[in-house]
Amino acid sequence: MTIHLHNLLFHAFHGIYEQEQTVGNDFEVNVDIEVATQGVINQLHQTVNYVDAYSIIQQRMLQATPLLETLAQELAQAIHLLDKKITSVSITIKKLSPPIENFVGVVGVTYQSV
C-alpha cells in the first residue's frame, strides 16, 4: 500500500543565499509512504494516518535548512518513526522560484529511504 501526500505547498526559508533566508521561497512537497499491510484495511490502526504524516511535514518545513537534500533526508527519517509498518518513504521537494538569473523552471531533490 502506498499513501500519497502530493502537491503540498509551503512558503519557507530554505536555501543558502541570504535572499532565500530572509524573503523565503515557495516549495512543493510530494511524499509517498510505502506501508506493509495484510488483508483488507478497514481500521485506521491497520495503516498510517496521513494527518500525522502531514503534521510532521508541516512542522519540519518551518525549520529553515540550507540544503534541500538535508531537509528531504530528515523528513524521511521523521516519517519512518511514525509506524513500524512503514517500509519506505520517498520525498520530492521542489523550489518553485529558485534564485537563478534568467531561469525559468523548478529545481528540487528526491530522496528515497528504505
N, C-alpha and C positions, 0 to 999 in steps of 0.2 A: 504494500500500500504506500502511496506517495501523497503527502499533504503538501499543497502548494500555497504559498503566500506570494503573490506576484503584483507587480506594479505599485509597490508601496512607495509613496512619495514623502520625502523629508527635506526640510531646509536645515543644513548643518554646517559645521565649521571645520571639516576635514580637509587637510592639504598642507603642503609645505611652504606655500607662499603666504606672505603677510596678508594680502588681499583676501585669500581664502579663509584665513583665521579671523578676520575682522568683519568682512561683509558676508561671508558664507557662500554657499552654493546649493543648488537643488540636486538631490540624489534620488535615484530609483533603485529599490532593493527587491530582488527576487530570491525566494528561498524555497527549496524543495527538501522535504524531510521524508526519508525512507523509514518506514515503520514495519517491524516484523509482527505480523498478525496471524491469528489462527481462527478459522471458521468465520461465521458471519458476525460482523461487528454491529451490535445493537445497543451498546452502552459506551459512554464516554471513557470509562476506565480501560477499555479494550484498545484504545488508540491514544493519540497525543492531542491534547487540546490546543488548537491553533490560536486561541486567545492568549494562552500562556506564552506561546512562541512569539506572537506579535508584541507582547509586553516586553520581552527580552530585547527584541529588535529595536523597539521604540526607545527604550531606556539607553541602550548602547549607542544609538545614533546621536544622543545628546552629548556624548563624551567626545570632544574633538580629538582626532587622531591624525598624525601627519600622513600616514600611508594607508591607502585603501586595502592593501594586502594584509596589513596588521588587523584592520577592522574586520575583514572577512574571516580571518582565522579565529579571532576572538569571539565573533558572533557564532561561528560553527561550534566552537568548544562550549559556549554557554548553552546553546540549544541542545547539544548532546546530553548535558547534565539534567535536562528536563525529565527524561524517562529512559529506562533500560531497554525499552523496545525500539529505540531509535538506532538504526543500523548505519545510516549515513546522512550527511547534510551537505547540500550544495547551495552556495551563496553567490549571487552575482550582484555587484554594486556598480552602478553607472553614475558618473559625474556628468550632469546634463549640460553644464556650461563651463567646460574647462578653460582655465586662463591661458589660452594659447592664441597668439595673434593670428588673425585671418583664418581661423579654424572653424569649420562647420562640421558638426558631428558630436559624438559622445565618446568618452573614454571610460574604461572600467576594468574590473577584475572579476574572475570567477574562481572560487575555491571549493574543493570537494574534500570532505573528511569522511573517513570510514572508521 
